[in-house]
Amino acid sequence: MSRLVVTDLSHAFGGLCAVQDFNLVMGERDLVGLIGPNGAGKTTVFNLLTGVYRPQRGSIALDGRELVGLPQHRIVGLGLARTFQNIRLFGRLSALDNVRTAFYARGTSSWLAALFRLPSSRAEERRILGAARELLDAFGLSAHAHEAAGDLPYGLQRRLEIARALATGPRLLALDEPAAGMNPAEIQRMMEFILWVRERFSLPILLIEHQMALVMGICERIVVLDAGRTIATGTPAAIRDDPAVLAAYLGTEDTHGAAAAD
Amino acid sequence: MMRVPSAAILWRRHRTPTLAGLILLGAMLSFGIPRFGLINEYWQFILITIGINVILALALNLVNGFMGEFSVGHAGFMAAGAYIAAMGTSRWFPADPALVFPFAVILGGLGASVLGLVIAILAFKTSGDYLAIVTLAFLMIVKSVLENIDAVGGPRGLLGIVPLTTLPWVCGWVLLSIWVIRNLVYSRFGRGIMAVREDVVAANLVGVHTREVKILAFVVSAFFTGVAGGLFAHLLQFINPRMFDIIKSTEMLVMVYLGGMGSIAGSILGASVFTVMMELLRPLAAWRMVVMPLILVLLMLFRPRGIMGLTELACFKPREELPTPPAALPPVP
């Protein structure tokens, strides 16, 4: 069964069509890359999926449940987690607290129990602490558990952000440029890391990336956006030779002419 | 027969002897001082004032420090608590004020938290920096309303309130507010509150119900501010609307920023230092009100994070929060 089914997703800002008729089906272990030139609408797709914007048209179904119209914290609760292009950790909180914060939607104890530290709240806090430590261990971040997230080196911040996203207990992980600003060696490590995350947590991953080495290296399927439209979908090999993709990235006489005519 | 754990066991179990020791010392002193006349009434008054200010600073720190929003209307919640509690002991149930007093104080706190709930629902409906404006308006409304209700004395206020705020009561309320606010801060709701301060967009997208935690923080804050108001009324024995103006809110802000945002220890320090300093500056008379804002300006310039500034003493953290030595690094790609 498909984990994620996105149908005819469309959204415009004012008159500008940011995303038009975006379709995507993801299975239980798919690794899909979303690429396209700057301003193609990739991050907008992420914002639509996670409820930051409410799409004007189309549907998003995760495990058969409709996400459109739900508030952000409910969407996360149903299992759609993401990271950000520019890292957005809680900078002055410890690495451990960053991860623990993400267990919020999975918590069941009431605020009254929290205020008076009733057994239900204490038990839940212990569970959260255990699970968060386990995650930090798995991500090799235990040694930094009590350091402020903002003080960690860049690579570890990226890693921590993914750990935090996984703490929400996702059914699908969306990564927005996980390798931004990385050198080839670091990109190589990030590729292995992403594959490891998929195996370890057995979930599908959708990622936006400009680093072609990473996208071509690990994605099984690639969706190419340009000016809000899906211009190609296929395997990395097929995408590499697709004339429409080459045109979008490098430009051709024709598209320049068309752009001028618009 | 009930088994009472020995002091030694308590000591070891809590691993934070400082807090247990402080509680014991506070309880003993608060009962001992009035009984044996250890210090004169003036210093008792100062101690009680410190206690009330600690509650005020802790409560405001929850909103302005831990959550990073900006409320300037907390004097309004204090007024609500003060008036409700004072009406309780002196008008509604005057037969036995001493018996009514604890319930009147709680009622004052609840009244303030209901107002807080209304404000929070209105102010947090949309995101943005509306809280300062909304709370400022709220403060003005409270003052005008109180000045125009004859049943609560209008501009003259309430007089002849029974002096019931004693050291043990204040000590009890201070400990309760420290405990409850610590519990909240180190719970999943508390981490949500701090996540709102750090990055509200990211907070939403890791599943924090930001509106829920904002409202919770504000209501709890209003409750304890109301309680402090009730204690304040039964200390001074008279209250009027002018006591709860923007100056009172500013005092609370100075205590919070002096002690340190997002720190329980900071609030206790800030409130204590501020109260003692204001007493020492009493000879300056009206010039005190010049000194106070000046302190705030200097603080913002030279130590914007306050004395403690986002750090916490270990004794104010629950045991599970204390760092444990990290395990050996497992292999990760």
Chai-1 contact restraints between the chains, C-beta under 6 A:
chainA,res_idxA,chainB,res_idxB,connection_type,confidence,min_distance_angstrom,max_distance_angstrom,comment,restraint_id
A,T50,B,L205,contact,1.0,0.0,6.0,A-B,restraint_1
A,Q72,B,N204,contact,1.0,0.0,6.0,A-B,restraint_2
A,Q72,B,L205,contact,1.0,0.0,6.0,A-B,restraint_3
A,H73,B,G207,contact,1.0,0.0,6.0,A-B,restraint_4
A,H73,B,H209,contact,1.0,0.0,6.0,A-B,restraint_5
A,V76,B,G207,contact,1.0,0.0,6.0,A-B,restraint_6
A,G77,B,G207,contact,1.0,0.0,6.0,A-B,restraint_7
A,R88,B,D199,contact,1.0,0.0,6.0,A-B,restraint_8
A,R88,B,A202,contact,1.0,0.0,6.0,A-B,restraint_9
A,F90,B,A195,contact,1.0,0.0,6.0,A-B,restraint_10
A,F90,B,E198,contact,1.0,0.0,6.0,A-B,restraint_11
A,F90,B,D199,contact,1.0,0.0,6.0,A-B,restraint_12
A,G91,B,E198,contact,1.0,0.0,6.0,A-B,restraint_13
A,L93,B,M194,contact,1.0,0.0,6.0,A-B,restraint_14
A,D97,B,R191,contact,1.0,0.0,6.0,A-B,restraint_15
A,R100,B,R191,contact,1.0,0.0,6.0,A-B,restraint_16
A,T101,B,R191,contact,1.0,0.0,6.0,A-B,restraint_17
A,T101,B,A195,contact,1.0,0.0,6.0,A-B,restraint_18
A,A102,B,V206,contact,1.0,0.0,6.0,A-B,restraint_19
A,Y104,B,R188,contact,1.0,0.0,6.0,A-B,restraint_20
A,Y104,B,G192,contact,1.0,0.0,6.0,A-B,restraint_21
A,Y104,B,G207,contact,1.0,0.0,6.0,A-B,restraint_22
A,Y104,B,V208,contact,1.0,0.0,6.0,A-B,restraint_23
A,A105,B,G207,contact,1.0,0.0,6.0,A-B,restraint_24
A,G107,B,R188,contact,1.0,0.0,6.0,A-B,restraint_25
A,W111,B,F189,contact,1.0,0.0,6.0,A-B,restraint_26
A,W111,B,L216,contact,1.0,0.0,6.0,A-B,restraint_27
A,A114,B,S187,contact,1.0,0.0,6.0,A-B,restraint_28
A,A114,B,F189,contact,1.0,0.0,6.0,A-B,restraint_29
A,L115,B,V180,contact,1.0,0.0,6.0,A-B,restraint_30
A,L115,B,N183,contact,1.0,0.0,6.0,A-B,restraint_31
A,L115,B,L184,contact,1.0,0.0,6.0,A-B,restraint_32
A,R117,B,N183,contact,1.0,0.0,6.0,A-B,restraint_33
A,L129,B,E320,contact,1.0,0.0,6.0,A-B,restraint_34
A,D137,B,P330,contact,1.0,0.0,6.0,A-B,restraint_35
A,G140,B,L329,contact,1.0,0.0,6.0,A-B,restraint_36
A,G140,B,V332,contact,1.0,0.0,6.0,A-B,restraint_37
A,S142,B,P326,contact,1.0,0.0,6.0,A-B,restraint_38
A,S142,B,A327,contact,1.0,0.0,6.0,A-B,restraint_39
A,A143,B,P326,contact,1.0,0.0,6.0,A-B,restraint_40
A,H146,B,P323,contact,1.0,0.0,6.0,A-B,restraint_41
A,R164,B,V206,contact,1.0,0.0,6.0,A-B,restraint_42
A,T168,B,V206,contact,1.0,0.0,6.0,A-B,restraint_43
A,T168,B,G207,contact,1.0,0.0,6.0,A-B,restraint_44
A,E192,B,P333,contact,1.0,0.0,6.0,A-B,restraint_45
A,F193,B,P333,contact,1.0,0.0,6.0,A-B,restraint_46
A,W196,B,P333,contact,1.0,0.0,6.0,A-B,restraint_47
